[in-house]
Amino acid sequence: MTPRPAAAPDPAPRTVFLLAHTGRPAAVRSAELVVLGLLRCGIGVRVLAAEAADLPLPPSVETVPEATPDVLDGCELLIVLGGDGTLLRGAEFARASGVPMLGVNLGRVGFLAEAERDDLDKVVDRVVTRAYEVEERMTLDVVVYDNGDVLHTNWALNEAAVQKVAPERMLEVVLAIDGRPVTGFGCDGVICATPTGSTAYAFSAGGPVIWPEVEALLMVPIGAHALFAKPLVTTPDSVLAVEVEPHTPDGVLWCDGRRTVTLPAGARVEVRRGSVPVRLARLHHASFSDRLVAKFALPVSGWRGAPH
């Protein structure tokens, strides 16, 4: 009797983590559609217990507490549904775990998002068939010194912003690049950004748009009272520093608009290329130029095409 070949082992179970802004009805509806679509295709879904209570989810969905650092263990992808704030929250999970983040924009601009709410069926299909690519985005490592001692450490995907606290008083700062002073002035603040962050707060402050493939660091003054107060673009290996003058009121440091710490007078903020990137899942091969035009609704109707 001819022996039968051994049966192929069952493929390893697949799990996707879902993060949603449950305060938005659109996010709740979108989450339900994504979850049901994934479950129908045999892909497990994991969510935070705090969010599960606000979502109409079947009992087969796994829930985990938010406090544990290993909530994405065993997950192949992090799907985030929401606006820019939710996407930046998702970036915190993605950076800590190394799991790629796939953002679905339910807000306004959503440069970190890869899909819009009308693309949910496509998102599910691409996840099921693994038809996505992963790219790494530069982050920032941020250290705050006070009298030479480390006061605080943090990180950012978009930007680290040093800002004034008192609306009636300017913040007096000195800027330095690679250990050498460049200029000083009174201002509302200074933004240190990545190319990813060049289309966020730095853009609103008058900074240039930097294509994501460019490796660089960006420094943009906010409301500076000085002739030389232009955006500065440096190499990715530079160290940017913002020193708060000793005689000025306290300032505040915001990282991605989510994590903050008070800066005492005399504090020094150093920003350098982050040691840990954030991985983003990509569904499209569209150029960044096309993304820029679509997100900002830029007028391009006069374009007749490249010369032949």
Salt bridges, closest charged atoms under 4 A:
GLU51 OE2 - ARG89 NH1 2.84
GLU62 OE1 - ARG46 NE 3.07
GLU66 OE2 - ARG89 NH2 3.41
GLU76 OE2 - ARG14 NH2 2.77
GLU76 OE1 - ARG130 NH2 3.68
GLU92 OE2 - ARG258 NE 2.76
GLU92 OE2 - ARG259 NH1 2.56
GLU114 OE1 - ARG282 NH1 2.40
GLU114 OE1 - ARG291 NH2 2.87
GLU116 OE2 - LYS295 NZ 2.90
GLU133 OE2 - HIS285 NE2 3.69
GLU135 OE2 - ARG137 NE 2.79
GLU135 OE2 - ARG282 NE 3.49
ASP188 OD1 - LYS164 NZ 2.91
GLU215 OE2 - ARG273 NH2 3.07
GLU243 OE2 - ARG268 NH1 2.23
ASP256 OD2 - ARG259 NH2 3.62
GLU270 OE2 - ARG268 NE 2.86
GLU270 OE1 - ARG272 NH1 3.76
